[in-house]
């Protein structure tokens, strides 16, 4: 159902589109809404919450390196990687908020323009898929987060319901060193502080990634709409009896398709420029997280609490890496689909002047729009598989060193 056709209203901002309204509360919570007036204050609060756990954990990591304690180091690294990842995501969106505002405004205008051309349903179908994918991603990572927060409470709960003659050993949510006091003496106070930081980290990650999934699907939808319009315009050539009028009409229609294609490319250029450095850092940090949590899971099989917590975090890291790569693959697939639609259209039936425009589009589509990490790593499923295999190799190597 066409969203705009339901009411016929004009939509002044992106959140009037239902599929983007779902992400609004997440963006406002983290302070990353480009139109949010108090965004800086909210971002500062989020960054402070992250820093309160980043510093004591960094101290714990330094201490483990100084004492050559490999177990503590393996425990600290994946958590630090997740924290820094959330830090990078927040700063990337906030520092590029002007570009994201442009993308938001562009999305709103394009939805309204496509409503007038009766082609909005195509873009809406792609956006719905992106919205469902983003919802699945949010629900999955939030489930991992709840499991992660619950594991340290198992021992205290067992002490209540199945008490022993002595208190069971407790495993804190994260390995931290506050220097001035022992965190074990204030288990629940420290747990609450670490839990809040973990919630902020998780919500920051799912917010930014969900937003990018929606934006990438919008960009992909523009290419699909462009291909659909070209096929439609070349298949149903003008019925004007006057040849000059027919040629002028066809040229105008195809020119509008070319303009839309250029808009889609401009949209992609901004999107890729915004995330190139961020993607590179995130890929590296996620690989560290997968490798260290997998090793920690294996070497702590005799300690179920630590092993389960590590396995949950390992699964979350793998899912995060997959979801980082999937939108880039979707964009490439839709760019390729546009190429097929161009060659499959009746381009040979339009005037020569119009064929030249289509030829220029064909040349451009030979280089698909690919999201990259600093231009060195393409975000697609094939590279996800390669990266995962690399992590497996590192896991094997570290286990052999540990043995």
Buried (B, 14 or more C-beta within 10 A) or exposed (E): EEBBEEEEEEBEBBBBBEBBEBBBEBBBBBBBBBBBEEBEEBBEBBBEBBEBBBBBBBBBBEBBEEEEBBBBBBBBBBBBBBBBBBBBBBEBBBEBBEBBBBBBBBBBEBBBBBBEEEBBBBBBEBBBBBBEBBBBBBEBBBEBBEBBBEBBBBBBEEBEEEEEEEEBEBBEBBBBBBEEEEBEEEBEEBBEBBBEBBBBBBBBBBBBBBBBBBBBBBBBBBBBBBBBBBBEBBEEBBEEEEEEEBBBBBBEBBEBBBEBBEBBBEBBEBBBEBBBEBBBBBBBBBBBBBBBBBBBBBBBEEEEBBBBBBBBBBBBBBBBBBBBBBBBBBBBBBBEBBBEBBEEBEBEEBBEEBBEBBEEBBEBBEEBBBBBBEEEBBBBBEBBEEBBEEBEEBBEEBEEEEE
